[in-house]
Amino acid sequence: MRMMHNFFRIGGVAADLPHGWIDKCLDFCDYFFTGVVEYQKLITRNPIFLEWVEGIGIVSGKEVLSFLFCDFIL
């Protein structure tokens, strides 16, 4: 965790965003969105990546619902 627990306070946070942060964030979004199609191809069609991740962390639908709803509805 990069943020310390005392950063969050009642009514907000300890410090506001630095000047220019929003512009830098929007610039990054523009940069990132131009490559989304390429990133998707790298992940969905890359046999090395698929071999690395297929079959890892398989959970059933019932397990997912129990995680989401903390067993309240099951």
C-alpha positions in Angstrom: 0.0 0.0 0.0 1.5 3.2 -1.1 -0.9 5.5 0.8 -0.7 5.5 4.5 -3.8 4.7 6.5 -3.9 8.2 7.9 -4.1 9.8 4.4 -7.9 9.3 4.4 -9.7 11.4 6.9 -13.3 12.2 7.9 -14.5 14.7 5.3 -11.9 13.9 2.7 -8.2 13.3 2.4 -5.1 14.9 3.9 -4.1 16.7 0.6 -5.8 17.7 -2.6 -4.5 16.6 -6.0 -1.4 18.5 -7.1 -1.7 21.3 -9.7 -1.8 19.8 -13.2 -2.8 16.3 -12.2 -6.0 16.3 -14.1 -4.3 17.4 -17.3 -1.6 14.6 -16.9 -4.3 12.1 -16.3 -6.3 13.1 -19.4 -3.0 12.9 -21.4 -2.4 9.4 -20.2 -6.0 8.4 -21.1 -5.5 9.7 -24.6 -2.2 7.8 -24.9 -3.6 4.6 -23.4 -6.8 4.5 -25.4 -4.8 4.6 -28.7 -3.3 1.2 -27.8 -6.3 -0.6 -26.3 -6.9 -2.7 -29.4 -3.3 -3.7 -29.6 -3.3 -4.6 -25.8 -6.4 -6.7 -26.3 -4.8 -8.6 -29.2 -1.7 -9.3 -27.1 -3.7 -10.7 -24.3 -6.5 -12.6 -26.1 -4.5 -14.1 -28.9 -1.1 -14.6 -27.4 -0.5 -18.4 -26.9 2.3 -17.8 -24.3 0.0 -15.6 -22.2 -2.9 -18.0 -22.6 -0.8 -21.0 -21.6 0.4 -19.1 -18.6 -3.1 -18.1 -17.3 -5.6 -20.7 -18.5 -7.0 -22.9 -15.7 -5.6 -20.7 -13.0 -8.0 -19.4 -10.4 -11.1 -21.1 -11.7 -14.1 -20.5 -9.4 -17.7 -21.6 -9.7 -20.6 -19.2 -10.2 -21.8 -20.0 -6.7 -18.4 -19.1 -5.2 -18.4 -15.8 -7.0 -21.8 -15.0 -5.7 -20.7 -15.9 -2.2 -17.8 -13.6 -2.5 -19.9 -10.7 -3.8 -22.8 -11.1 -1.3 -20.9 -12.5 1.6 -23.2 -15.6 1.8 -26.2 -13.4 2.6 -28.3 -14.8 -0.3 -27.0 -18.3 -0.6 
